[in-house]
Amino acid sequence: MVDRGSGAENRYRTAYVFAFRTPDGREVEFTDHAPGPFGFEVGAPVRVSFDPSAPDRRVTVAGPGAWGPVLMPAVFAGVLGLFSLGLLIACAATAGG
């Protein structure tokens, strides 16, 4: 895990350091945020997804247990959509009355 330090926007946020070897033998190390609600156990194997042409720049944790990068934006969009729908209904109710 990497400490973001007191200057970070959310100083309690942690990032995990992952390392893997590409099929051509290149060692790649990267950091990523905890992908699920409980993060990972140190030393646990993980699945990564990377661009073979730039594995050191385009890499992320993928697979089972790594739903955070997909779920959190979906939850945010859902909440924002419900809020917008509520505003539209409120506006329609006041305009019609």
DSSP file with accessible surface (Angstrom, degrees, kcal/mol):
  #  RESIDUE AA STRUCTURE BP1 BP2  ACC     N-H-->O    O-->H-N    N-H-->O    O-->H-N    TCO  KAPPA ALPHA  PHI   PSI    X-CA   Y-CA   Z-CA
    1    1 A M              0   0  134      0, 0.0     2,-0.5     0, 0.0    15,-0.2   0.000 360.0 360.0 360.0 151.6    0.0    0.0    0.0
    2    2 A V  E     -A   15   0A  53     13,-2.8    13,-1.1     3,-0.0     2,-0.5  -0.950 360.0-132.7-118.5 128.4    1.1    3.5   -0.6
    3    3 A D  E     -A   14   0A 132     -2,-0.5    11,-0.1     1,-0.1     9,-0.1  -0.694   8.3-154.4 -80.2 125.3    0.4    6.4    1.8
    4    4 A R        -     0   0   95      9,-0.7     3,-0.2    -2,-0.5    -1,-0.1   0.680  36.7-135.5 -73.5 -19.9   -1.0    9.4   -0.1
    5    5 A G    >   -     0   0   27      6,-0.3     3,-1.2     1,-0.2    -1,-0.1  -0.016  29.1 -69.6  85.4 168.2    0.3   11.8    2.6
    6    6 A S  T 3  S+     0   0  102      1,-0.2     5,-0.2    -3,-0.1    -1,-0.2   0.689 125.6  64.4 -73.1 -18.2   -1.4   14.7    4.2
    7    7 A G  T 3  S+     0   0   79     -3,-0.2    -1,-0.2     4,-0.1    -2,-0.1   0.571  81.6 104.0 -81.8  -6.3   -1.3   16.9    1.1
    8    8 A A  S <  S-     0   0   33     -3,-1.2     3,-0.5    -4,-0.1     4,-0.1  -0.335  83.5-116.2 -75.0 158.3   -3.6   14.5   -0.8
    9    9 A E  S    S+     0   0  207      1,-0.3     2,-0.5     2,-0.1    -1,-0.1   0.902 112.6  21.1 -60.1 -44.3   -7.3   15.3   -1.4
   10   10 A N  S >  S-     0   0   86      1,-0.1     3,-2.0     3,-0.0    -1,-0.3  -0.849  75.4-169.3-125.8  95.6   -8.4   12.4    0.8
   11   11 A R  T 3  S+     0   0  133     -2,-0.5    -6,-0.3    -3,-0.5    -7,-0.3   0.630  81.9  59.1 -69.2 -11.1   -5.5   11.5    3.0
   12   12 A Y  T 3  S+     0   0  174     -8,-0.1    -1,-0.3    -9,-0.1     2,-0.2   0.502  80.0 108.8 -93.4  -2.5   -7.0    8.2    4.2
   13   13 A R    <   -     0   0  126     -3,-2.0    -9,-0.7    20,-0.0     2,-0.3  -0.521  55.4-156.9 -73.7 137.9   -7.2    6.8    0.7
   14   14 A T  E     -A    3   0A  55     -2,-0.2    20,-0.8   -11,-0.1     2,-0.4  -0.838   8.3-156.8-116.8 154.1   -4.8    4.0    0.0
   15   15 A A  E     -AB   2  33A   0    -13,-1.1   -13,-2.8    -2,-0.3     2,-0.3  -0.968  15.4-134.9-125.6 144.7   -3.4    2.7   -3.2
   16   16 A Y  E     - B   0  32A  31     16,-3.6    16,-2.1    -2,-0.4     2,-0.5  -0.770  11.7-133.9 -99.7 146.1   -2.0   -0.8   -3.7
   17   17 A V  E     - B   0  31A  63     -2,-0.3     2,-0.3    14,-0.2    14,-0.2  -0.882  26.8-174.6-100.4 125.2    1.2   -1.5   -5.5
   18   18 A F  E     - B   0  30A  20     12,-3.5    12,-2.6    -2,-0.5     2,-0.3  -0.883   6.5-169.6-118.3 151.4    1.0   -4.4   -8.0
   19   19 A A  E     + B   0  29A  66     -2,-0.3     2,-0.3    10,-0.2    10,-0.2  -0.994  11.9 160.5-140.1 144.0    3.7   -6.0  -10.0
   20   20 A F  E     - B   0  28A  30      8,-2.5     8,-3.0    -2,-0.3     2,-0.5  -0.968  33.4-120.0-153.7 167.8    3.6   -8.5  -12.9
   21   21 A R  E     - B   0  27A 163     -2,-0.3     6,-0.2     6,-0.2     5,-0.0  -0.960  26.8-133.4-116.1 129.1    5.6   -9.8  -15.7
   22   22 A T    >   -     0   0    8      4,-2.7     3,-2.5    -2,-0.5     6,-0.0  -0.323  32.7-101.3 -73.0 163.2    4.4   -9.5  -19.3
   23   23 A P  T 3  S+     0   0  129      0, 0.0    -1,-0.1     0, 0.0    -2,-0.0   0.808 124.9  56.3 -57.3 -27.1    4.6  -12.5  -21.7
   24   24 A D  T 3  S-     0   0  117      2,-0.1    -2,-0.0     1,-0.0    -3,-0.0   0.395 124.9-102.9 -87.3   6.5    7.7  -11.0  -23.2
   25   25 A G  S <  S+     0   0   41     -3,-2.5     2,-0.3     1,-0.3    -1,-0.0   0.467  70.6 146.0  94.3   2.9    9.4  -11.0  -19.8
   26   26 A R        -     0   0  104      1,-0.0    -4,-2.7    -5,-0.0     2,-0.4  -0.571  45.1-133.2 -77.7 132.2    9.2   -7.2  -19.0
   27   27 A E  E     -B   21   0A 113     -2,-0.3     2,-0.4    -6,-0.2    -6,-0.2  -0.728  25.9-172.9 -84.0 129.2    8.6   -6.4  -15.2
   28   28 A V  E     -B   20   0A   7     -8,-3.0    -8,-2.5    -2,-0.4     2,-0.4  -0.989   8.3-174.5-127.1 133.0    5.9   -3.9  -14.7
   29   29 A E  E     +B   19   0A 147     -2,-0.4     2,-0.3   -10,-0.2   -10,-0.2  -0.990  15.1 159.8-125.2 135.1    4.9   -2.3  -11.3
   30   30 A F  E     -B   18   0A  20    -12,-2.6   -12,-3.5    -2,-0.4     2,-0.4  -0.963  31.4-125.9-148.6 163.0    1.9    0.1  -10.9
   31   31 A T  E     +B   17   0A  76     -2,-0.3     2,-0.3   -14,-0.2   -14,-0.2  -0.874  27.0 171.5-112.1 148.5   -0.4    1.5   -8.2
   32   32 A D  E     -B   16   0A  29    -16,-2.1   -16,-3.6    -2,-0.4     2,-0.1  -0.981  34.1-103.3-149.3 154.2   -4.1    1.3   -8.2
   33   33 A H  E     -B   15   0A  63     -2,-0.3   -18,-0.2   -18,-0.3    35,-0.1  -0.340  57.7 -74.9 -74.4 162.0   -6.8    2.1   -5.7
   34   34 A A        -     0   0   39    -20,-0.8    -1,-0.2     1,-0.2   -20,-0.0  -0.394  45.9-154.6 -58.0 117.7   -8.6   -0.6   -3.7
   35   35 A P        +     0   0    5      0, 0.0    33,-2.6     0, 0.0    -1,-0.2   0.637  69.9  32.1 -77.8 -13.5  -10.9   -2.0   -6.4
   36   36 A G  S    S-     0   0   17     31,-0.2     3,-0.3    30,-0.1     4,-0.1  -0.715  98.3 -88.1-130.2-175.1  -13.5   -3.4   -4.0
   37   37 A P  S    S+     0   0   81      0, 0.0    -3,-0.1     0, 0.0    -1,-0.0   0.768 125.3  31.9 -70.6 -22.1  -15.0   -2.4   -0.6
   38   38 A F  S    S-     0   0  190      1,-0.3    -4,-0.0     3,-0.0     2,-0.0   0.409  96.7-144.7-116.3  -1.0  -12.3   -4.3    1.3
   39   39 A G        -     0   0   22     -3,-0.3     2,-0.3    26,-0.1    -1,-0.3  -0.317  36.8 -53.2  72.7-152.9   -9.2   -4.1   -0.9
   40   40 A F        -     0   0   48     -4,-0.1     2,-0.3     4,-0.0     6,-0.0  -0.888  42.8-112.6-124.9 155.7   -6.8   -6.9   -1.2
   41   41 A E    >   -     0   0  160     -2,-0.3     3,-2.2     4,-0.1     2,-0.0  -0.685  49.3 -98.1 -83.0 137.3   -4.7   -9.0    1.1
   42   42 A V  T 3  S+     0   0  123     -2,-0.3    -1,-0.1     1,-0.3   -26,-0.0  -0.350 109.2  15.2 -59.8 130.3   -1.0   -8.3    0.8
   43   43 A G  T 3  S+     0   0   80      1,-0.3    -1,-0.3    -2,-0.0    -2,-0.0   0.350  90.4 139.0  87.9  -5.2    0.6  -11.0   -1.4
   44   44 A A    <   -     0   0   40     -3,-2.2    -1,-0.3     1,-0.1     2,-0.1  -0.461  59.3-109.5 -71.5 142.3   -2.7  -12.2   -2.9
   45   45 A P        -     0   0  130      0, 0.0     2,-0.3     0, 0.0    -4,-0.1  -0.469  40.7-173.8 -70.9 142.4   -2.7  -13.0   -6.6
   46   46 A V        -     0   0   51     -2,-0.1     2,-0.4    -6,-0.0    17,-0.1  -0.928  24.2-119.8-132.6 160.0   -4.7  -10.6   -8.7
   47   47 A R  E     -C   62   0B 158     15,-0.6    15,-3.2    -2,-0.3     2,-0.3  -0.845  30.8-164.6 -99.0 135.0   -5.7  -10.4  -12.4
   48   48 A V  E     -C   61   0B  35     -2,-0.4     2,-0.4    13,-0.3    13,-0.2  -0.867  12.4-149.9-119.5 154.9   -4.5   -7.4  -14.3
   49   49 A S  E     +C   60   0B  67     11,-2.9    11,-2.2    -2,-0.3     2,-0.3  -0.993  28.0 164.5-121.5 130.7   -5.6   -6.0  -17.7
   50   50 A F  E     -C   59   0B  59     -2,-0.4     9,-0.2     9,-0.2     6,-0.1  -0.971  42.7-111.0-147.0 158.3   -3.0   -4.1  -19.7
   51   51 A D    >   -     0   0   46      7,-2.0     3,-1.5     3,-0.4     7,-0.3  -0.818  26.2-146.4 -87.4 116.8   -2.3   -2.8  -23.2
   52   52 A P  T 3  S+     0   0   96      0, 0.0    -1,-0.1     0, 0.0   -30,-0.0   0.807  97.9  55.7 -57.8 -26.9    0.6   -4.9  -24.6
   53   53 A S  T 3  S+     0   0   93      1,-0.2    -2,-0.0     2,-0.1     0, 0.0   0.733 128.4  14.4 -78.8 -20.0    1.9   -1.9  -26.5
   54   54 A A  S X> S+     0   0    3     -3,-1.5     4,-2.5     4,-0.2     3,-1.3  -0.398  70.2 159.8-149.1  65.2    2.2    0.2  -23.3
   55   55 A P  T 34 S+     0   0    0      0, 0.0    -2,-0.1     0, 0.0    -1,-0.1   0.793  76.6  55.3 -65.5 -24.6    1.9   -2.1  -20.2
   56   56 A D  T 34 S+     0   0  100      1,-0.1     3,-0.2    -5,-0.1   -27,-0.0   0.651 118.2  33.2 -82.3 -13.2    3.6    0.4  -17.9
   57   57 A R  T <4 S+     0   0  183     -3,-1.3     2,-0.5    -6,-0.2    -1,-0.1   0.714 119.8  44.8-110.6 -29.8    1.1    3.2  -18.8
   58   58 A R  S  < S+     0   0  147     -4,-2.5    -7,-2.0    -7,-0.3     2,-0.3  -0.708  80.5 120.7-122.3  81.6   -2.2    1.4  -19.5
   59   59 A V  E     +C   50   0B  26     -2,-0.5     2,-0.3    -9,-0.2    -9,-0.2  -0.988  25.5 163.7-143.1 146.2   -2.7   -1.2  -16.8
   60   60 A T  E     -C   49   0B  54    -11,-2.2   -11,-2.9    -2,-0.3     2,-0.2  -0.981  44.2 -91.0-154.2 162.1   -5.4   -1.8  -14.1
   61   61 A V  E     +C   48   0B   6     -2,-0.3     2,-0.3   -13,-0.2   -13,-0.3  -0.566  53.3 174.9 -75.0 138.0   -6.6   -4.5  -11.8
   62   62 A A  E     +C   47   0B  28    -15,-3.2   -15,-0.6    -2,-0.2     5,-0.1  -0.893  25.2  43.3-139.3 168.6   -9.3   -6.6  -13.5
   63   63 A G  S >  S+     0   0   35     -2,-0.3     3,-2.0     3,-0.2   -14,-0.0  -0.403  93.6   3.6  94.8-168.1  -11.4   -9.7  -12.9
   64   64 A P  T 3  S+     0   0  108      0, 0.0   -17,-0.2     0, 0.0    -2,-0.1  -0.236 129.6  19.1 -57.0 135.0  -13.3  -11.0   -9.9
   65   65 A G  T 3  S+     0   0   45      1,-0.1     3,-0.3   -30,-0.1     2,-0.2   0.344  99.3  97.3  88.1  -7.7  -13.3   -8.7   -6.9
   66   66 A A    <   +     0   0   12     -3,-2.0     4,-0.2     1,-0.2    -3,-0.2  -0.323  39.0 123.1-108.3  50.4  -12.3   -5.7   -9.0
   67   67 A W    >>  +     0   0  105     -2,-0.2     4,-3.4     1,-0.2     3,-1.0   0.604  45.8  90.1 -87.8 -10.4  -15.8   -4.2   -9.5
   68   68 A G  H 3> S+     0   0   11    -33,-2.6     4,-2.0    -3,-0.3    -1,-0.2   0.907  82.5  53.0 -55.6 -48.3  -15.0   -0.8   -8.0
   69   69 A P  H 34 S+     0   0   69      0, 0.0    -1,-0.2     0, 0.0    -2,-0.1   0.758 121.5  33.4 -63.7 -20.2  -13.9    1.0  -11.2
   70   70 A V  H <> S+     0   0  111     -3,-1.0     4,-1.3    -4,-0.2    -2,-0.2   0.843 120.4  46.2 -97.6 -44.7  -17.2   -0.1  -12.9
   71   71 A L  H  X S+     0   0   73     -4,-3.4     4,-2.8     1,-0.2     5,-0.2   0.908 105.4  57.0 -70.1 -43.1  -19.7   -0.1  -10.0
   72   72 A M  H  X S+     0   0  113     -4,-2.0     4,-2.5    -5,-0.3     5,-0.2   0.927 108.8  44.8 -62.5 -45.7  -18.8    3.3   -8.4
   73   73 A P  H  > S+     0   0   74      0, 0.0     4,-2.7     0, 0.0    -1,-0.2   0.904 113.8  52.4 -63.1 -34.2  -19.4    5.4  -11.6
   74   74 A A  H  X S+     0   0   59     -4,-1.3     4,-2.3     2,-0.2    -2,-0.2   0.921 110.6  46.4 -66.7 -41.8  -22.6    3.4  -12.2
   75   75 A V  H  X S+     0   0   73     -4,-2.8     4,-2.7     2,-0.2     5,-0.3   0.934 113.1  49.6 -64.4 -45.2  -23.8    4.2   -8.7
   76   76 A F  H  X S+     0   0  146     -4,-2.5     4,-2.5    -5,-0.2     5,-0.2   0.936 112.3  47.4 -59.4 -45.5  -22.9    7.8   -9.0
   77   77 A A  H  X S+     0   0   59     -4,-2.7     4,-2.6     1,-0.2    -1,-0.2   0.895 111.7  51.4 -64.7 -38.7  -24.7    8.1  -12.4
   78   78 A G  H  X S+     0   0   37     -4,-2.3     4,-2.4     2,-0.2    -2,-0.2   0.932 111.8  45.2 -64.2 -46.1  -27.8    6.3  -10.9
   79   79 A V  H  X S+     0   0   93     -4,-2.7     4,-2.3     2,-0.2    -2,-0.2   0.933 114.9  48.1 -63.8 -45.1  -28.0    8.7   -8.0
   80   80 A L  H  X S+     0   0   87     -4,-2.5     4,-2.5    -5,-0.3    -2,-0.2   0.902 111.1  51.8 -63.1 -39.3  -27.5   11.7  -10.2
   81   81 A G  H  X S+     0   0   40     -4,-2.6     4,-2.5    -5,-0.2    -2,-0.2   0.914 109.7  48.5 -63.6 -43.1  -30.1   10.4  -12.6
   82   82 A L  H  X S+     0   0  124     -4,-2.4     4,-2.4     2,-0.2    -2,-0.2   0.900 111.3  50.6 -63.8 -40.0  -32.7   10.0   -9.8
   83   83 A F  H  X S+     0   0  132     -4,-2.3     4,-2.2     2,-0.2    -2,-0.2   0.934 111.4  48.1 -62.1 -44.9  -31.9   13.5   -8.5
   84   84 A S  H  X S+     0   0   56     -4,-2.5     4,-2.4     1,-0.2    -2,-0.2   0.905 110.3  51.7 -63.1 -41.5  -32.4   14.9  -12.0
   85   85 A L  H  X S+     0   0   94     -4,-2.5     4,-2.5     1,-0.2    -1,-0.2   0.913 108.3  51.8 -62.2 -41.2  -35.6   13.0  -12.5
   86   86 A G  H  X S+     0   0   39     -4,-2.4     4,-2.4     1,-0.2    -2,-0.2   0.904 109.4  49.8 -61.5 -40.9  -36.9   14.4   -9.2
   87   87 A L  H  X S+     0   0   88     -4,-2.2     4,-2.6     2,-0.2    -1,-0.2   0.912 110.5  49.9 -64.0 -42.9  -36.1   17.9  -10.3
   88   88 A L  H  X S+     0   0  120     -4,-2.4     4,-2.5     2,-0.2    -2,-0.2   0.917 111.8  47.8 -61.8 -43.1  -37.9   17.4  -13.6
   89   89 A I  H  X S+     0   0  105     -4,-2.5     4,-2.3     2,-0.2    -2,-0.2   0.923 112.4  49.6 -64.6 -41.6  -41.0   16.0  -11.8
   90   90 A A  H  X S+     0   0   53     -4,-2.4     4,-2.1    -5,-0.2    -2,-0.2   0.918 112.0  48.0 -64.4 -41.5  -40.9   19.0   -9.3
   91   91 A C  H  X S+     0   0   80     -4,-2.6     4,-2.1     1,-0.2    -2,-0.2   0.909 112.1  49.1 -65.8 -40.9  -40.6   21.5  -12.2
   92   92 A A  H  X S+     0   0   67     -4,-2.5     4,-1.8     1,-0.2    -2,-0.2   0.887 110.6  51.2 -66.0 -37.9  -43.5   19.8  -14.1
   93   93 A A  H  X S+     0   0   68     -4,-2.3     4,-0.8     1,-0.2    -1,-0.2   0.893 113.2  43.9 -68.2 -39.2  -45.7   19.8  -11.0
   94   94 A T  H  < S+     0   0  113     -4,-2.1    -2,-0.2     1,-0.2    -1,-0.2   0.845 114.0  50.2 -76.2 -30.8  -45.1   23.6  -10.3
   95   95 A A  H  < S+     0   0   89     -4,-2.1    -2,-0.2    -5,-0.2    -1,-0.2   0.839 111.3  48.3 -75.9 -30.8  -45.6   24.6  -14.0
   96   96 A G  H  <        0   0   71     -4,-1.8    -1,-0.2    -5,-0.2    -2,-0.2   0.676 360.0 360.0 -82.2 -16.5  -48.8   22.7  -14.4
   97   97 A G     <        0   0  103     -4,-0.8    -3,-0.1    -5,-0.1    -2,-0.1   0.559 360.0 360.0 -96.6 360.0  -50.4   24.0  -11.2
